[in-house]
Every structure is written in C-alpha cells, then in structure tokens.
C-alpha cells in the first residue's frame, strides 16, 4: 500500500467515526428531548451503514475527492428531525443542534488526553512543525501509526466543531440560535433557515470565511496543547 493511500485510509477511518458520532449525538439528544425521527431512521447508532445510506455523496464521494485534491478530508452527513417538534420546542432544537459539535469537541479532548499521556510515557513528542496529519509525532517508528491517527482525530474534529458552530444555515450554529428564538417566532425562523437559497448563500459565506477563521483557531489550540513552544 502506497504512503498516500495508507494516509487516505487513516483519514477515512477517522472521518467516518467522527462524522457518525456527530450525527448519532444529534439523533440521541433529539430522542431524549422528545423527537424520535432520527431514531426511527436508524441514526442513533455508531454503525456507519444507515448514515452512509442516507448521505452517500457526503459520506463517501466528497471525502475521497477532498483528500485527493487537498490532502485532507471533509464531507457531511445528516440526521432527520420533525420540523413541527422543533417549532413547538425551539430550545430543544437548539440543544440538538449543539450536540453534534459537542461530540466533536469531546473527540478533540480525547486526542489531547492521548497525546499528553503518550508524552508522559515518552511514547510521543511535539513535532517540529504542525499540519493536519502531524500534530504529534512518535518517538519510535512503532508509534507512527498511532501518532498519525491521533493527529487526524485532533485536527479533523477541531475543524468539524469550529465549522459547524458558525451561525449560518445549513450549519449547526444556525440551529443553535433556536435557543434564543421566542416560541412565537420559531416557525418563521425555521422557515427562513431552511430556505434553499438562504442555505446555499450561508454555506458559501461560511466556506469562504472559514479560510480566515480556522488557522488562528488551530494555532491557538496547538499552543494550548504545547504551552511554551510558541508555534506560529
């Protein structure tokens, strides 16, 4: 297996797990708050099959293309919900929207824990330079596989968490705004957020803005991970 193909496989494994957990978190919180739509669709699971079946392009085609074109991987999945439930429970809808990014943040913290434990046992060390696939490096060649997987876990989930929190449709940040929407305005707000034209504009603006927003977020997170090393 060539190095690029092996790296792509590592990326896809982490992408699949991270995206499935993100959507399962949406579905599970929805179920707990009274909307069983995603549960009935089979989304309250870490089995990737129902998530891929629902979004084959976002879960398979786009991740592979994005890696081939850019050397890193991005895509999408989705969990269905009942709009009438969301109108009746705008705060519940806001919490469901936050559940996905929260799941990604937990995976970032898991990666941080693994890195710090590995460094304490002299298994990992800070790299000379940082990129998506190299946030930590192994002291010995035996640890390279795990160092790369944990680096991708950190980078990808930081990206997914940050990007999805932008308050623009169709991203989760726009749904989180429902926490602050009065019940009498919930129907109009939801209709506006789900208008196809508004969703398209929101995604384009978020994508362009993210090029400027994400690098300082990543730099800040890496310098928190390695205090005193002064990455720039």
Beta strands, then each sheet from edge to edge (+ up, - down):
strand 1: 124-125
strand 2: 137-138
sheet 1: 1+ 2-
end
